[in-house]
Amino acid sequence: MDYTYLLYIAIILIFTKAFGLLSKVIKLPQVVGALVAGIVLGPVCLNLISLDKTPVLSSLSEIGVIVLMFAAGLETDIREMKKCGVASTVIALCGVVVPLVGGAVTAFCFGTADPDLSAPQFLQDVFVGVILTATSVSITVETLKELGKLSSKAGNAILGAALIDDVLGIIALTVITSLADPKSGNIVIVILKILGFFAFALLFGVFFHFVFNKWTQRTEEKQRRYVIVSFALCLIFAYAAEEFFGVADITGSFVAGLVISSTSKTKYIAHRFDTMSYLLLSPIFFASIGLKVTLTDMTPMIILFAVVLLVVAIATKVLGCGFGAKLCRYSNKEALQIGVGMISRGEVALIVADKGLNLGLMSNSLFGPIVIMVVITTVITPVLLKFVFKDKNAQLPSVQETYDNSADDNSEYVPGHEGV
């Protein structure tokens, strides 16, 4: 048995912490340092760690994002989310349509379609737009937690819109792959599966919430079994979403978090999950994004396409989601915050791009620009979020103070002030 993965985990933890502290020194969110650490350790720089050769890291990374989204669900104010439910739908629709059109037009203007591929060139152009519709809310969630803005009006709108955006992105991906290959699946069946997941989540979630709440109210003690049962629910929902309904696992884990939220043990459970995430899973997840960066076949035209695609990716999310927010009567500042919060593409776009590559909807030469766009939008989102959420009258506690407090099991958990 190869035990090299143990060394790789140690290196990732050291590098992410070191770069995280460096980010703190230059007053950037620590997630930026974790992402940069992954790039430094990956094939672009030192080439010390390969995800392909160490599948256990990919698995831990997947669990990391699942736990992160579960924690986001735990800290979500359902009452506030109900208030912005319609708004989140409108924002998500605008945040999907505008990038879809923008990406397709950009690919068409650059003539990136490969005639040697089996898929029609028109569908290849549209697929680039489908990649841009993705939103990786995990980066935004961690940054908003660090800034203490996760439960704000804009923060709840971002979470709701990203959740709906994920579903719309799945539908868009299914449509384009079905058009490229009629044997890949029936669109109507896929849509029914998505609806079936939310029906399952609603029915089972309400039942579990009632039983769990009654169970935990029997005692005021902080019992570890509550955390274990909650984690099991998180994994079950994530598995069921992917395996039976074709919905992203992070959507399932987020819904599981919503089920547990507002129970009497929410703060205690969230505190325990934060410790687990901070210690191992979050550093591996954020570093893994940087580890996936590879730069090959980068001709001058491809580099220019990468630059334009990056600009389009940022502008279409900010303008699209911001426009949707304004339609729902959010203030100009909140509309900007929501638009910026939806910029990050992260692992979602990489998964979509990889699927398109395997199905012949995208040539290998475009994967480099896609990765560049994904990494930069992922890195720049925390920076921009810190700027647009800046409150001159507020003073955030230091990350070290927060960590020292979280190390004490008896300390009071304050959501929204975690470090990476």
N, C-alpha and C positions, 0 to 999 in steps of 0.2 A: 504494500500500500504506500502511495506517495503522500508524504506529510508536508510537502512544500506549501500547501495552502495555508498552513499555520503561520509560516514566515510571512507570506503575502498579506495575511490579515494584520499581522503586527506592523508591517511596513505601512499599510494603508492607514491604520489608526494613528501612527506617529506623524505621517505626512499630513493627513487631514487636520490634525490638531495643530501642528506647526503652522500650516498655511492659514488655518482658521484664526489663530492668534495674530498672524501677520495682517490678515484682513481687518481684524479688530483695531490694530494699531493705526491703519490708514483709514479707519472709520467706514469700513464696508461690512455688510452682513457676512457672517462666518461661512455661510453656504457657498459664497464665492470662492473662499479659500479651499473648501473641500473639492469643488469642481476643478479648480486649477491644479490641485494636488493630483487628481486623477489624470489630467492631461500630461503633467510632468512625469508621472509613473508609466504612462502608456506609450504606444509606438511613436507618437509624435516627438517625444523628448528622450527619456532614459530607456524606454522599452523594458522595464523591469518586470512588469506584470502583464499577463495576457488572459483575458476573460475566456477566450476560446480553449486555452489549455487548462484552465482552472474553473470547471463548471460549478463548483461549490460556491464560488464568489457570485456567479450569476444568480444562483438560487437564493443566497443570502440577500442579494440586492433586491430581488423580487419580494422577499419577505419584508425587507426594509420599507419599501414603498407601500406595501399592504398595511403594515403597522402604522406608518405615518398617516395614511388616509383614514385609518380607523381612529387614530387619535384626533384627527381633524373633525371626524363625525362626533366624537365624544364632546368636543369643545364647541360644537355648533349650537347656537341658540335656535331651537326649532320654532319658537314663537316668532322670532325675527325673520326666520327663513320663510315662514308662511306668508308674512307680510310682503316679501319680495319674490314670491313664487312666480307670479305672472311676469314680473320684471326680469327675473332670471331667464325665463323662456324667451322673451323678446331679445334680451342681450345675447343669449346663445345663438339664436337664429341669425342675428346680424353678424355675430362673430364667426359664423360658419360660411354664410353666403359670400360676404365680402372677400375673405381670404381665398375662398374657392375660385371666385372669378379672377381675383388678382393673380393668383399663382398660375392659373391656366393661361391667362393672357401673356404673362411673362414668359412661360415656356414656349408659347406659340411664337412670340416675337423673336426669341433667340433660336428657334428651330431646333430645339433639343430632342425632338422625337427621333427615334432610331428606326429607320425603315426595315432593318433586318429583324426586328422583334415581331412576334406574332400578333400583338395587339395593334389595332388601328392607331395611326399617329394622333388623331383627335383625342382618343382615350388616354394616350400617354401624356398629352398636355393637361388634360383634366385631372389626371392622377397627381400631378405636381400640386395642383390646387387642393386636392384632397389631403395631401400631406400637410399643407399649411393650415387646414382647418383644425388640426390637433391642438389641444391645450394640455400641458402637463402642470396641473395645479399643485403638485407636491412641492415644487420649489417655492411657489408663491405661499403655500400654507406654512412652510417652515420659516420663511421670511416674515410673514405676518405674525406668526407666533413670537418670533424674536423681537418684533417691533411692538407687540402687545395690541395688534389691530385685527386679530382674527375674528373677533366677535363684533366688530364694527359694522355699520350698515353696509359700507362698501365691501367689507370682508365677506359678509354673508351672501351678498349678491354675487361675488366672484365664485364662491364655493358652489352656490346653486347653479350659476351659469355654466361653470366648468363641468358639473355633473351632467347637465343636459347636453352640453357640447360633446361630451364623450359618447352619448347615445347617438346624437346626430352624426358624429364622425363615423361611428360603426355603420350606420345606415348608408352614408355616402360611400364608404369603402366597399360595402356589400353590393351597392348598385353598380359601381364601376367595375368590380371584379366579375359580377354576373354578366355585364355587357361584354366584357372581354372574353369570357368563357361561360356560355350558357349552362355548362355542366357543373359549375361551381356552387350552384344553390339557387333556390327560389326566393326572390326578394320578399314576397308576401309572408313566407314561412319565417324568415329572419325577423321581420317586423313583429310578427305575432310572438316570437320567442322573447323579444325585448319587452313587449307588453306583459308577457307571462312572468318575466322576472320581477317586474315591479308589483305585479299582483301577488306573487309569492312573497316578496319582501314585505308588502303591506300586511298580509294576513298573518304570516308567521312572525313578523316583527311585532305586531300588536300583541299577539298571544305571548311571545317570549318576554316582552317588556312588562306585561301584567304579572306573569309568574315570577320573573326576576325581582321585580319591585317588592312583591309580597314576601319573597324569600329573604331579601336583604333587610327588610324592615323588622325582622324578628330580633335582630341584635344590632347594637350600635358599634360593635367591635369591627376593626379593620381586618378582615379575614382574606388570606391569600387565595382561598378557593373562589372568591368572586372574580379575581383577576384571571384565574385559569379558565373558568367558564366563559368569561368575556372573550379571551383570546381564542378559545375553541369556536365561539360564535363567529368571530372575525374570519377565521380560516374557512369555516363552513360556507359562509356567505360568499367569500372570494372564490372558493372552489365551485360552488353551485352556479355563480354568475358566468364563469368561463366555460365550465363543462356542459351545463345543461341549457343555458340561455344565450350563449355567444356574446355576453356582455363582459367588459373588461373587469378583471379581478379587483382593481382598485375601486371600481364603482360598488362592487359587492361589499368590500371592507368598509367603505365610507357609510353605506347604508347600515351596516352592522353597528357602527359607532353611533349613528343616530338612534338606533334601537335602545342602546344602553344609556344614552344621554338623558338627562333630567331625572335619573334614578337617584336614590339616596347615597349611593356609593360612587357616583361619577368622578368626583375629585380624587378620591383615593385610587381608583382604577387608572385614571389618567396619569396620576403621579407615578405609579408603577410602570406604566407603559413608556412614559417619558424616560425613565431610568434605563430601561432595556434598549430603547431606540438610541439614546445618547451614547451608551456604552459601546454598541457594536453595529447595529443595523443601519442607522442613518449615515455614518461615515462611509460604509461600504457602498450604500446606494448612490450617494452623491459622487463618490470617487469613480464609480462604475461608468457614469455618463462620460467623464473625461477619458476613461480607459478605452472607450469605443471609438475615439477619434482616430481616423486614418486618412492620410492625404495622398491620393494616387491619381494619376491621369489628369493632373491639373494644368491644362493648357491655358494660354492667356484668355481665350474666349470663355473657358469654363470658370476661370477666376472672376472675370467680369460678371458672368451669370451669377456666381455665388454672391457677389457684392449686391447686385440688383435684387436678387431673391431675398437677401437679408433685409434690405430696406423695405421691400414689399411685405415681408412677413411681419415686421414690426408695425408698419403703417396701417396695414389692413386690420390687424387686431385692435389697435388703439382707436382707429376711426370707426370700425364696424361696431365693436362693443361699446365705445363711447357714444356713438349715435343711438344705439339701442337704449343705453342708460338715459340719455336725454329725452328720448321718447317716453320713458317711464318717469320723467320729472325728477331725475336726480340732479344735483347741483353740478356746475361745471367741474369743480374739484373732484367730486365723487365719480363723475363720468370718466375723468382722466385716470383716477385711481383704479377703476374697474377695467378700463382699457389696458392699462399697463400691467395689471395683475393677470391678464389673459395672454400676454406675449409669449411666455415660456412654452416651448414645444417639448423639450425633454425626451424621455424614453418613449412617449406615445408616438411622436413623429418617427422615431427610429424604428419602432415596431411596424408602423404602417409602411415606411419606405422599404424595409426588409421584405415585407410581404409582397409589395409590388415588384421588387427585384426578382423574387422567386417565381412570380406569375408572368413575367415578361412585360410588365407595364412600365418599366423604367430601366434604362441602360446603366451599366456599371459606372460609366463616366460621370453620372449625375449624383452618385452616392457621396462623393467628396463634398460638393457644394451643399448637399442636404445636411451632412454632418456639421459643416461649418455653421450653417444657419441654425441648427439645433443647439449647438454648444454656445454660440454667441447670444442667442435669445435667452438661453437658460442662465448664462452668466450675467447678462445685462439686466434681467428682470429684477433680481434683488436690489441692484444698485438704483434702478429707477423707482422701485417701490419705496425705498428709503427716502428718496427725494420727494415723491409726491405725497407721502404720508408724514412728512416732516412736520413736527409740532414744536415750535420754538419755546413754548411754555412748559413742555414736558421733559422730564429727565429720566431716561431709562436706567435701570439698575445694571451694574456690570455683570458680564456673563459669569465671572468667577464667583461673585456673590450669589448669583442664582444657583450655580452648581453646588456651592457649599451648602446652601439651604436644602437643595433637593437630595443631598446625601443623607440628610437626617430623616429617617422614616416617620418621625413624629412631627416634622415641620408641616406647616400649612401649605398646601399646593396652590400656586397662583398660576392659572393657565395664561399662556401668551408670553412667557418670559423665559423660554428655554433656549439653550445654545446648541450648536451642532457638535 
